Every structure is written in structure tokens, then in C-alpha cells.
Amino acid sequence: MTAYKKTYDILYRIYNKHRRNYKENSYDSKQMCLMWSTADPPDEIEGTEPFDDIEKTFDISINDDDALDLYDMRLEEATMRIIEMQQNK
């Protein structure tokens, strides 16, 4: 299994865990933003449970700029960014 595939599969599990908390996010578009309520989005996303899970699982730190970028990505893009963050730590 490639690093990309392994990272994607783990991220997809985290994504589904949080996406399922919001009825309005039942459509699986693979957009990272679906890990938070789309009906009532949070004012701040850094330090929220989805990012805490990602940081802990992948042993990375997500600052405010990274959080905003990841929030707007699809899972495929976020997977590549997480791998990059792991390599640059």
C-alpha cells in the first residue's frame, strides 16, 4: 500500500467519523469542510476536534493558515498536504 493510499484511507475514516455528526452533511462529496456543520459553521476551526484527530493521528501540527487551507480542500488534496506536512516536520 502506498503512503498516499494509507494516508487517504485513514483521513477518510476521520472525515466520516466527523461528517456523520451533521445530518446536513449526509452527501459524501469528500470535501474536508463537511467535518463541521455546514448549516452553522464554526467561527474558528483551528483546534477543533476534527483537526485534533488529524494532528494526533498523523503526528503533525496544524496552524491557523493550514487549518483554513485544509478546510477548503477535497480529501485528495488534503492527503497530499498531510504527507507534505509529515515530511517537513
C-alpha positions in Angstrom: 0.0 0.0 0.0 1.4 3.4 -0.9 1.8 6.2 1.6 -0.8 8.2 -0.3 -3.4 5.3 -0.2 -2.7 4.6 3.5 -2.9 8.3 4.4 -6.1 8.8 2.3 -7.8 5.8 3.9 -7.0 7.0 7.5 -8.1 10.5 6.6 -11.3 9.2 5.1 -12.2 7.4 8.3 -11.6 10.6 10.3 -13.7 12.5 7.8 -16.6 10.1 8.0 -16.5 10.0 11.8 -17.0 13.8 12.0 -19.2 14.2 8.9 -21.7 11.8 10.3 -22.3 14.2 13.3 -24.2 16.5 11.0 -27.4 15.5 9.3 -26.9 18.2 6.6 -23.6 16.6 5.6 -25.1 13.2 4.6 -23.9 13.7 0.9 -20.3 12.3 0.7 -18.7 14.9 -1.6 -15.3 14.3 0.0 -14.9 18.0 1.0 -13.0 18.5 4.2 -15.4 21.2 5.3 -18.1 18.5 5.8 -16.4 17.5 9.1 -18.0 20.6 10.6 -21.6 21.8 10.4 -22.4 23.4 7.1 -25.7 24.8 8.5 -23.9 26.5 11.3 -20.1 26.6 10.6 -17.7 27.3 13.4 -16.1 30.8 13.7 -12.7 29.2 14.3 -11.6 25.8 13.0 -8.1 25.5 14.4 -8.1 23.4 17.5 -11.4 21.8 16.8 -12.0 18.0 17.2 -11.6 17.1 13.6 -8.2 18.8 13.4 -7.2 17.5 16.8 -7.8 13.9 15.5 -5.8 14.6 12.3 -2.9 16.1 14.3 -2.8 13.2 16.7 -3.2 10.5 14.1 -0.6 11.9 11.6 1.7 13.4 14.3 1.6 16.9 12.7 0.8 20.4 13.9 -1.9 22.4 12.1 -1.7 26.1 12.5 -4.4 28.6 11.6 -3.3 29.0 8.0 -3.0 25.2 7.4 -6.5 24.8 9.0 -8.1 27.3 6.6 -6.4 25.7 3.6 -7.3 22.1 4.6 -10.9 23.2 5.4 -11.3 24.2 1.7 -9.7 21.1 0.2 -11.1 17.9 -1.1 -9.7 14.8 0.6 -7.3 14.0 -2.2 -5.7 17.4 -1.9 -5.7 17.2 1.9 -4.0 13.8 1.8 -1.1 15.3 -0.3 -0.8 18.3 2.1 -0.7 16.0 5.2 2.0 13.9 3.6 3.9 17.1 2.8 3.5 18.3 6.4 4.8 15.0 7.8 7.9 15.2 5.6 8.6 18.8 6.6 8.3 18.4 10.3 
